Amino acid sequence: MIENPKILVIDDDSVIRLACEKTLRSIGYSVETAENGKMGLEKVKAKNYDLILLDLMMPEMSGTQVLEQVKEYDENIIVIIITGFATIESAVDTLRKGVYDYIPKPFTPDELRNVVRKGLERRELLLRAERLRRERERSLLKLAAQKSRMTTIINCMGEGLIAVDKDAKLSLINPVACKLLELKEPCQVGKEIRSYLNNSALENLIYEKLRDENFIFEEFITREIEFDNSKNKVFSITLAPIKEKKDEISGVALVLRDISEEKKLERMKADFQKLVSVVAHELKAPINTIEGYLDIIIKGFVKDKPEKQMDYLVRSRDKAETLRNLIQDLLSLTSIESGRLTRQVEPVGLKQLLVDISTFMENDAQKKQLKISHVIPENLPMIMGDKNALTYLFSNLMSNAIKYNKDRGEVTIKAEIQADHLMISFIDTGYGIAEDELEKIFNEFYRSKNQAIQKIPGTGLGLNITKRIAELHNGYIKVRSKLNEGSQFDVYLPVERL
């Protein structure tokens, strides 16, 4: 571990600065503070720090601006963002610029200590890797006469290194490669690679290059290979020919690098761009409608028709409500992505929660003359979860059961134990869902094509969010429905045995 780690806290909030300083000094860290970005940069220029706790939202100079300049002085310095405004957009932007992690406000001393400890461990690894890289560069000039030193360097590399001879047998493999390929220790030099490297695509690529007469004339090639689809593991493979004679290949050398996180970030950026495009489209329609109605009123086209004016104003208000609901759902979606929506995990009793939700929505049900029934046992077991998140989940399903029901229909809330799960069902006698739409309804912004419900307001995000909340609680949702006969949504949550 780094001796006497040097930490700089840059935050315009004096309470946060003091809390960080007191907490970290109590465990032996050297801590300095700065009340704004400019003062923080001056300290970075004058002194070497191992880790910076940086507020994202500051006057005069934002955390992002500070971050860009900090990396110019020490590219291995660990930067952890302190913010109460974390979003997908800010995460992608700051991660791309070198941020190690986030700590959202408010945070506890234990949370601060944990994230700083992990950051310092990362700092130590980076410094160690930098030292190893420099050592490797110096040693490469002497490799011909220093075989033992070459072995040490290879084993300390941050990448996996493999060499095979012309018969496709392992002549060298370092521990990192063994770990990346999940090979059983100790890795066996002299073993033929077929069915040994745990990846047929990698093995086939090596065989292909050993047989390729033109490969001898190439410096190297790079390929990306999917190693484990279930874990989204992707490797970058760099291959180079090993030459003992001028026109004859005697083997292949490979460098393996795990680029799974890089690919994940690329997917996040693509998903975010897609989300922005869809959100822009969803926001445009109600805004255009509101603008149109208000323009008619402002220009006096209906000044002699007060009832028409009132109608347009009511419609504008309804569209504004649609916008508000969309924004609220987007905020919930962002909270899920950042891990903030299910943070307060505790034992939750669902009977009273379900009854409270039903009571709260009773007026909406009465407007459609719906009959609401409860089939809920008295002694339901507890569920480990975030109460606010579970309230959102069940409120959304209850709201849907009312909104998409027919007048004078029925809504039944049912709960029962099934093995180690508690199943909570919301059953309605409404319009139902077509069979070809059942797998699509949990997609972001998906709205049913059923003409009977087109005028019912909705954001298309509710079911997607409920599904994610259930999964974050180690549960899942099933749906059964027939068109024009009703729907049943079953939520399965693991039972907490107290």
Helices and strands as residue ranges (DSSP letters): E 6-10, H 14-25, E 30-34, H 37-46, E 51-55, H 63-73, E 78-83, H 88-96, E 101-104, H 109-140, G 143-145, H 147-156, E 160-165, E 170-173, H 175-180, H 200-211, G 213-217, E 221-228, G 229-231, E 233-245, E 248-258, H 260-298, H 306-338, E 345-348, H 350-360, H 362-367, E 371-375, E 383-386, H 387-403, E 410-418, E 421-428, G 435-437, G 451-453, H 462-472, E 476-482, E 486-494
